[in-house]
Amino acid sequence: MTTAPSHPQPARSGPRIGVLGSYGGFNIGDESILTCILNCLRAQRPDAHFVVFSRNAEHTRVHHPDVHEVLDWEGVSRNHVSEALTGLDLLVLGGGGILYDSEARRYLRLVRTAQDRGVPTFAYAVGAGPLREAEDREAVRTVLADMDDVVVRDQESKLVLEEVGLEREVTVTADPALLLTPEPFTDAMMRDEGVPTDTRLVGMSVREPGRAAEKLDEGDYHALLADVADFLVRRLDAHVVFLPMERHDVRHAHAVLSHMTAPDKGRILHGAYSPGQVLGFMRHLDLAVGMRLHFVIFAALSGVPVLPLPYSGKVFDFARRLGAPALVGVAREQAGLLLAEVDRLWDEYPQRRDDLRGRMRELSMLARETCVRCGVLLDEIDGGRREGAAEAETDARAGSGTAPGTDAGAGSRTDAGADAGAGTGTGARAGAKAGAETGPETEPPRPAEPRPLIV
């Protein structure tokens, strides 16, 4: 794989900031998170030099051409990645649900490498769990303990970290994708997909059973969602549109469609769309029922009545924060309860609309708090670097034998900078919430439109 920078860049005075996550076009939710994190960091440090560690560097280069360097971190020499980490002023881990069995150890191995080289590290609204394997639990417990600040996106993740034995302050905010900006999804695009524009539309999201949904029985939930789709076709005189959030979702959407008694009333989106375009599509919907977390988030952002189908803690948690019905899971025996909840959601939504808007405003403010906390840490790092440079200059003038700039070199912290910007990250945690509430001066602008996503 090619691991060279996206394109040559001139020397810059700003910090070198690395972003590590499950990026590279595998999941619409993860791509929306990367877009929002980059926009946050650009608002905090317009002169920053960004290095994204991606699972598919070529995809990330194409869709984020303004990122200065993009490196593969899977299937490449560990020494190559270590060299890139050494030159950073900050490594941002996340966001999204990346701290789970078999995967947590892989991400945290890179975080530990950065820490060993004196690079400050920040966990950006990450999700955690399930964590049962000893190696992953140990990595989470030890590496996160040494991070400068740890922010998780939901209460469920904080409880998982506490159960693992992490003993440090952990802040709960909200998913970074709550700050995503919609892009137009035009009537022409609707026609290209064969989706009618003159009738009610219901969006649905299904996913494959995997590590995050290992208890799902495929046959049961395919049949259950087909029952829900048929009910909505009859109840609302609607068409149902399936939105794949990952490429594997397409197969499961076809399976649900095959179980429907009215398959002619269903469509599956097949185009390759950016996260912003998927969010824009949501505005065409009248109701949404789904399993994928970011499908639920996008629907709620668009003001669409949405019924989450919880398959894991992260969806349970977001449903609770939305004030949505507390379904206990996705199982065939719950068909009656689920249909009743869908019916009630449709009937009561006009009365609940204002409540949902208020809850979404609060969650968006929490998502911005993560951005502010990261900015506070960057301030501390900058302060430490300036202090170290001043001390080095003073020593040189005093004839101590230390050449100017010896201990103030860019690319990694000086001892003084490490003291100011590392360790517990107390200043970041103490000042961030206040900073998030001070108004327009600290609130980052809405993210710019992301580039089209190729799947």
URUR-V425488 format. One line per field, one symbol per residue. ss: DSSP state (H for helix, E for strand, L for the rest). psi: psi as a letter, one per 40 degrees, with the letter a starting at -180 (. if undefined). A space follows every 50 residues. Layout:
# URUR-V425488
ss = ???
psi = ???
This chain:
# URUR-V425488
ss = LLLLLLLLLLLLLLLEEEEELLLLLLLHHHHHHHHHHHHHHHHHLLLLEE EEEELLHHHHHHHLLLLLEEEELLLLLHHHHHHHHHLLLEEEEEEEEEEL LLLHHHHHHHHHHHHHLLLEEEEEEEEELLLLLHHHHHHHHHHHHHLLEE EELLHHHHHHHHHHLLLLLLEELLLHHHHLLLLLLLHHHHHHLLLLLLLE EEEEELLLLLHHHLLLLHHHHHHHHHHHHHHHHHHHLEEEEELLLLLLHH HHHHHHHHHLLLHHHEEELLLLLLHHHHHHHHLLLLEEEELLHHHHHHHH HLLLLEEELLLLHHHHHHHHHHLLLLLLLLLHHHHHHHHHHHHHHHHHHH HHHHHHHHHHHHHHHHHHHHHHHHHHHHHHHHHHHHHHHHHHHHHHHLLL LLLLLLLLLLLLLLHHHHHHHLLLLHHHHHHHHHHHLLLLLLLLLLLLLL LLLLL
psi = iheiidiiiiiieiihhihhagieedhdddddddddddddddddgdeihh hhhiegddddddegeehdhhhhehfihdddddddddeidhhhhaaigegi hdddddddddddddddeehiihhgfiiiiigdhddddddddddddeidih hieiddddddddddehgihhhhbihdeeeihiihgiddddddefhiefii hhiihiiihadefeehhddddddddddddddddddefiihhhhheidedd ddddddddeiegdeeiihheihiiddddddddeeidiihidhdddddddd defhhhhigheidddddddddefiigieahideedddddddddddddedd dedddddddddddddddddddddddddddddddddddddddddddddefe ehihedeeiidiiiddddddeabefdddddedddddeeaddehiiiiihi iihh.
